[in-house]
Amino acid sequence: MDVHVTTSTVRGSTRAPPSKSYTHRALLAAGYSDGATVRSPLVSADTKATARAVTAFGGAVDPGPGSGAEAESDADDMDAADALAVDGFGGRPAVPDDVIDCANSGTTMRLVTAAAALADGTTVLTGDGSLRSRPQGPLLEALGDLGVRAESTRGNGQAPLVVSGPLAGGRVAIPGDVSSQYVTALLMAGAVTEEGIEVDLTTPLKSAPYVDITLELLDDFGIEATPVGDGGDALDGAAGAAGFVVEGGQSYAPAGGSYTVPGDFSSISYLVAAGAVAAEPGEAVRIEGAVPSAQGDSAIVEIAERMGADIEWDRDAGVITVRRSDLSGVEVDVGDTPDLLPTIAALGAVADGDTRITNCEHVRYKETDRVAAMAEELEKLGAETTEEQDTLTIHGSESDLRSAAVDGRADHRIVMSLAVAALVAEGTTTIRGGEHVDVSFPDFFDAMADLGMAVERDGASE
């Protein structure tokens, strides 16, 4: 679907969608339990993939009581639900009757690969073309070291994957600088093994806040998992951890039988950026649902403030207010916040001076190479960029944004970031692949239209 965005200003209130990261983990955690309700979930293409996996393992995901939707046994029929009742498989996934299709969701594939290792039999996982190009090798090797058959059918560390359990637990080493999701997958599965799992990191952990999300959610489901330092001492969080320990024989059970998903700061970042670059003079964009949590991407508030944005965050009320401001380039290390790179790049294209995004090589291994994608697509809009393997620099003072046809690269974050840039690009910008916002923020263009964005989709004016 092509989306056409014309230069426009925004103002008013909107609500952040629920967190994709928390929803993935909550659905699988509820699957590991005997049953739980997940409230305020993000229902998107990616999270539906995780729900389908829970169902494939012998569980069920249905619209919960009061959700406004009739109960369905098919995870794809949960769009109207604001609560999902998960009938869990009690920590013992069954061998699936069919291949598990993870679609475009890397989180689903990695978390579910470890869950599949618990089954007493063979599970096959695949995904779309993009997902089949993403690295899974370190997780497969770790599971192999733990005594599980875990293989790439093509022998290249990429899906399709074949996993044969059961996994008993043990101690394993894994790199920390490829994907934090490997750690999350092992911790979540390790809690229900007989022996538990100790994870030693062979390289420093990147994206540590995402492991903090996992630790926070595990605690909410009654699971104890501990980050440890070089000396084996327990740490308060994942940053600087040399490894992690999760005891076996634990049971997933959230207090009161339910868990509520917080708002998503990755999605909030596009709303913050839109307000900072295109809020109507004298007006503001007000974002509700910005409740503090372990999400590293809440750093977007501090980053926007450093760039000169007029921004306020009422943490008690969970409300962010942002007004249009003159922005200046800054240097940002995205080692722990890779999903913010596209948003920061879009802000940098509007700011004066250079915005230098460092420590970003791992951002090349997402749905697409997001470093190259943002460099190339922003240049089509008139931005000047310098791309290095681990650094992306946006030369804002040399950039003059104007309309163009750009490609969202079948990547939700690229699409939304380009839409932010299109707000201030002169003329009408066409973004190919607009439908991919369904992955994490299905109502993105509706929300932006309500704020004042001049947007057309498939010829229908909004």
Buried (B, 14 or more C-beta within 10 A) or exposed (E): BBBBBBBBBBBBEBBBBBBBBBBBBBBBBBBBBBBBBBBBBBBBBBBBBBBBBBBBBBBBBBBBEEBEBEBBEEBBBBEEBBBBBBBBBBBBBBBBEEEBBBBBBBBBBBBBBBBBBBBEEEBBBBBBEBBBBBBBBBBBBBBBBBBBEBBBEEEEBBBBBBBBBBBBBBBBBBBBBBBBBBBBBBBBBBBBBEBBBBBBBEEBBBBBBBBBBBBBBBEBBBBEBBBBEEEEEEBEBBBEBBBBBBBBEBBBBBEEEBBBBBBBBBBBBBBBBBBBBBBBEEBBBBBBBBBEBBBBBBBBBEBBBBBBBBBBBEEEEBBBBBBBBEBBBBEBEBBBBBBBBBBBBBBBBBBBBBBBBBBBBBBBBBBBBBBBBBBBBBBBBBBBBEBEEBBBBBBBEEBEBBBBBBBBBBBBBBBBBBBBBBBBBEEBBBBBBBBBBBBBBBBBBBBBBBBBBBBBBEEEEE
